[in-house]
Amino acid sequence: MIRRNIEKINKLRKKHNAIILAHNYQLPEIQDIADFLGDSLDLAMRATKTDAENIIFCGVDFMAQSAKILNPDKTVIHPDIEAECPMANMVNLDELIKLKNDNPSADVVSYINTTAETKAISDICCTSSNGRKVVESLSSKKIIFVPDKNLGAYVQRFVQDKELIIWPGMCPTHHNIRKEEILKIKKKHSESQILVHPECRPEVIDISDFALSTNGMVNHVIKTDIKEFIIGTEKELCYRLKNENPDKRFYELKTAICPNMKKITFEKVLNSLETLEPKIELPEELMNKAKIPLQRMMNIGRGD
C-alpha cells in the first residue's frame, strides 16, 4: 500500500511539474518523499530556484506564505492550512505598530517565523542561522526584535553595541525543553556533544556545546569527528541525522514535539498533489511589502 502510494505521488509530481519541500521537523514518511529537506532559510531559498510550477510545502503556515511571497507566479500548496506556527501568532500588529511609533529610530527585525502581515511592517527578516548577522548588518543602534524572546536574547549576547527591544513571544516546543532533561541524557552518554536550537531558553543554551539552526546541526554533524550527539530541538530532526550519518548516534528529546508540524501527513500530501489544493492566496500588495524584508534577509545569507 505504501509503495503504491509513493508511486502515485511520483507520477503526480511529474504530471503537475511539482516539487515537495519539507522542513526538518516533518514526519519521517514526509521526509522520505521530499525533493528537498531544510530549515526555514534553505526552504525559502530553494523555493526561488525551482523550475517547478507547483510547490507542495510541508511545514507550518508562515513557511508556505514565504514561498508564495517569493514566488508570486507559482502555485504554492499547503497540505493543511491549520498547520500554524503558534509563535508567529503571538505578534499583535497594533501593538507592534505602536512600538515602532514609540521608537522611530529603531529597525524592526522579524524572525521568519512570522505572518506575512508582520513581515510587511518589518525592515528585514532573519532566521535562527543568521539572526546575529542580520542585526550586525544594520546601522541602527536600536532594534525591535520579534517575536522570539529566546532567539532575541541569544542574538543580544553577540551585539553588545546595540539595544534589542525583544518581543515576549516564544516557540512552545523549544521553550519547554529543560536543561535537566538534557543533563540526564548527558549523564548516561558522557561522550556526547550537546547541540541545541537558539529558540531554547538561555539556561539550555548555556549548557550546550553549540547553539545552531537545524541545518547548522546537520552540517556540523557531517564535519565533526564526534560520534554521539544530544539533539536539543524537535525530535524529527534526528530521523534525517540518522539517515545521513548511519555511523553516528543521536539522542532525541522525547518531549520536543511540534504538534503543528505533525498535522502534515502522507495522505494530505497525496491529496494536495491530486487536487492542487489548498492553495496559498495572499493579496498582491501584502506580498510586495513582505517580499522586501525577506529578500534583504536572503541577500545576507546564512550565518552558521
C-alpha positions in Angstrom: 0.0 0.0 0.0 2.7 2.5 1.0 4.8 1.6 -2.1 1.8 2.0 -4.4 1.0 5.4 -2.9 4.7 6.5 -3.3 4.5 5.5 -6.9 1.3 7.5 -7.2 2.9 10.6 -5.6 5.9 10.3 -8.0 3.5 10.1 -11.1 1.5 13.1 -9.8 4.7 15.1 -9.1 5.8 14.6 -12.7 2.3 15.2 -14.2 1.9 18.5 -12.3 5.5 19.6 -12.5 5.5 19.8 -8.7 8.3 19.8 -6.1 7.8 18.8 -2.5 9.7 20.9 0.0 9.8 19.7 3.6 11.0 21.1 6.9 13.4 19.1 9.0 10.7 18.7 11.6 8.3 16.8 9.3 7.3 13.2 10.0 9.7 10.6 8.6 7.3 9.5 5.8 7.1 13.1 4.6 10.9 13.4 4.7 11.2 10.3 2.6 9.1 11.7 -0.3 10.5 15.2 -0.2 12.6 16.6 -3.1 14.4 18.8 -0.6 14.7 19.0 3.1 15.9 22.0 5.0 15.3 24.7 7.6 13.4 27.9 7.1 16.1 29.8 5.2 17.1 26.8 3.0 13.4 26.2 2.0 12.9 29.9 1.3 15.9 30.0 -1.0 15.1 26.7 -2.7 11.6 28.0 -3.5 13.1 30.8 -5.5 15.4 28.4 -7.5 13.0 25.7 -8.6 11.5 25.5 -12.1 8.5 23.6 -10.8 5.1 25.2 -11.4 3.6 23.8 -8.2 5.3 23.8 -4.8 3.9 21.4 -2.2 5.1 23.0 1.1 5.3 20.6 4.0 5.8 22.8 7.1 3.8 25.4 9.1 1.9 28.3 7.6 4.4 31.1 7.6 6.8 28.9 5.6 4.3 28.3 2.8 3.4 32.0 2.9 7.1 32.9 2.4 7.4 30.6 -0.5 4.4 32.3 -2.2 5.7 35.7 -1.4 9.0 34.9 -3.1 7.2 33.1 -6.0 4.0 35.0 -6.7 3.6 33.5 -10.2 3.8 29.9 -8.9 1.2 27.8 -7.2 2.1 27.1 -3.5 0.1 24.4 -1.9 0.0 23.9 1.9 -1.4 20.4 2.6 -3.1 21.5 5.9 -3.9 25.2 6.3 -4.4 24.5 10.1 -0.8 23.7 10.5 0.0 27.1 12.0 3.0 28.4 14.0 1.9 29.4 17.4 4.9 31.8 17.8 4.0 33.6 14.6 0.5 34.2 16.0 2.0 35.8 19.2 2.6 39.1 17.3 -0.2 41.7 17.7 0.1 44.0 14.8 -1.4 47.1 16.5 1.0 46.7 19.4 3.9 46.3 17.1 3.0 49.4 15.1 2.7 51.3 18.4 6.1 50.0 19.4 7.5 51.2 16.1 6.0 54.7 16.6 7.4 54.9 20.1 10.9 54.0 18.8 11.1 55.8 15.4 14.9 55.3 15.1 14.6 51.5 15.6 14.7 48.9 12.8 12.3 46.1 13.0 13.8 42.6 12.6 11.2 40.0 12.3 12.1 36.3 12.6 11.0 34.4 9.6 8.6 32.6 12.0 6.0 35.4 11.5 2.9 36.0 9.4 3.0 37.9 6.1 1.4 40.8 7.8 4.2 41.1 10.4 6.8 40.9 7.7 5.1 43.6 5.7 5.8 46.1 8.5 9.3 45.0 9.2 12.6 46.2 7.8 14.3 42.9 7.5 13.7 39.2 8.3 16.1 36.8 9.9 16.3 33.1 10.7 17.9 31.3 13.6 21.0 30.8 11.5 21.6 34.4 10.5 19.9 36.5 13.3 23.3 37.8 14.5 24.5 38.5 11.0 21.3 40.4 10.2 21.4 42.6 13.3 25.0 43.3 12.8 24.3 44.5 9.2 22.0 47.3 10.4 23.3 50.8 11.1 20.6 51.5 13.7 21.7 51.1 17.3 18.2 50.2 18.4 16.4 47.0 17.1 12.9 45.8 17.7 13.2 42.0 17.5 10.0 40.0 17.0 8.6 37.6 18.1 11.0 35.1 19.8 12.4 36.3 23.2 14.8 33.4 23.4 16.3 33.9 20.0 16.4 37.7 20.7 18.3 37.1 24.0 20.7 34.8 22.1 21.4 37.4 19.5 21.9 40.1 22.1 24.8 38.1 23.5 26.8 38.9 20.4 25.7 42.5 19.6 26.5 44.4 22.8 26.7 47.7 20.9 23.0 47.5 20.0 19.9 47.7 22.1 17.4 45.0 21.3 13.7 45.6 22.3 12.6 42.0 22.4 9.0 40.9 21.8 7.8 38.4 24.5 6.9 35.5 22.2 8.4 32.1 22.1 8.3 28.7 20.4 6.4 26.4 22.9 8.3 23.3 21.6 11.7 24.8 22.3 10.8 26.8 25.3 9.6 23.6 27.0 13.0 22.0 26.6 14.6 21.8 30.1 18.3 21.6 30.9 17.5 18.8 33.4 16.3 16.6 30.6 19.4 17.2 28.6 21.8 16.7 31.6 20.0 13.4 32.4 20.9 12.1 28.9 24.4 13.5 29.2 24.9 11.6 32.4 24.2 8.4 30.5 26.2 9.3 27.4 29.1 11.4 28.7 30.9 11.5 25.4 28.0 13.0 23.5 28.0 16.6 22.3 25.1 18.8 23.1 23.5 20.7 20.2 20.6 23.0 20.9 18.4 25.4 18.9 18.7 29.2 19.6 15.0 29.2 20.3 15.7 27.4 23.6 15.8 29.1 27.0 19.1 30.8 27.9 20.0 28.2 30.6 19.6 25.4 28.0 21.9 27.3 25.6 24.4 27.8 28.4 24.9 24.0 28.9 25.2 23.3 25.2 28.3 22.8 23.1 26.8 24.6 20.2 23.6 26.6 19.5 22.7 26.0 15.9 19.8 26.1 13.4 18.6 22.7 12.3 20.6 22.9 9.1 23.5 24.2 11.2 23.2 21.0 13.2 23.1 18.9 10.0 26.3 20.5 8.7 28.1 20.4 12.0 27.4 16.6 12.4 28.8 15.9 9.0 32.0 17.8 9.6 33.0 16.8 13.1 34.6 13.6 14.3 32.3 13.4 17.3 30.2 10.2 17.2 27.4 10.9 19.7 25.0 13.9 20.0 22.2 15.1 22.2 19.8 17.0 19.9 18.0 19.9 21.6 15.3 20.6 19.0 12.2 19.0 17.6 12.8 15.3 17.7 12.2 14.5 14.0 15.5 16.2 13.0 17.1 13.0 14.4 15.5 11.0 11.6 17.4 13.0 9.0 20.6 13.0 11.0 20.4 9.2 11.4 19.8 8.7 7.7 22.7 10.9 6.6 25.1 9.7 9.4 24.5 6.0 10.0 27.8 5.7 11.8 26.8 8.2 14.5 24.4 8.1 17.4 21.7 10.7 18.2 19.7 11.1 21.4 16.4 12.9 20.9 14.4 14.7 23.5 11.2 12.7 23.5 9.2 15.7 24.8 10.4 18.0 22.0 7.4 17.6 19.6 5.8 20.3 17.5 2.1 19.1 17.1 1.6 21.7 14.3 4.2 20.2 12.1 2.6 16.8 12.6 -0.6 18.0 11.0 1.0 17.5 7.6 0.5 13.8 6.8 1.4 11.5 3.9 -2.3 11.3 3.0 -2.7 15.1 2.9 0.4 15.5 0.7 -1.1 12.9 -1.7 -4.4 14.7 -1.7 -2.7 18.0 -2.4 -0.9 16.5 -5.4 -4.2 15.1 -6.7 -6.2 18.3 -6.2 -3.5 21.0 -6.2 -5.3 22.4 -3.1 -5.3 24.1 -0.7 -3.5 27.0 -2.4 -1.8 29.8 -0.5 -3.6 33.1 -1.6 -2.3 36.5 -0.4 -3.1 40.0 -1.6 -0.6 41.3 -4.1 0.1 44.5 -2.1 0.8 42.4 1.0 3.1 40.1 -0.9 5.0 43.1 -2.4 5.6 44.6 1.1 6.5 41.4 2.7 8.9 40.4 0.0 11.3 43.3 0.8 12.4 42.2 4.2 12.5 38.6 3.1 14.8 39.4 0.1 17.0 41.5 2.3 17.4 38.5 4.6 18.2 36.2 1.7 20.8 38.7 0.4 22.7 38.3 3.7 22.6 34.5 3.6 23.4 32.0 6.3 25.2 32.8 9.5 26.3 29.3 10.6 
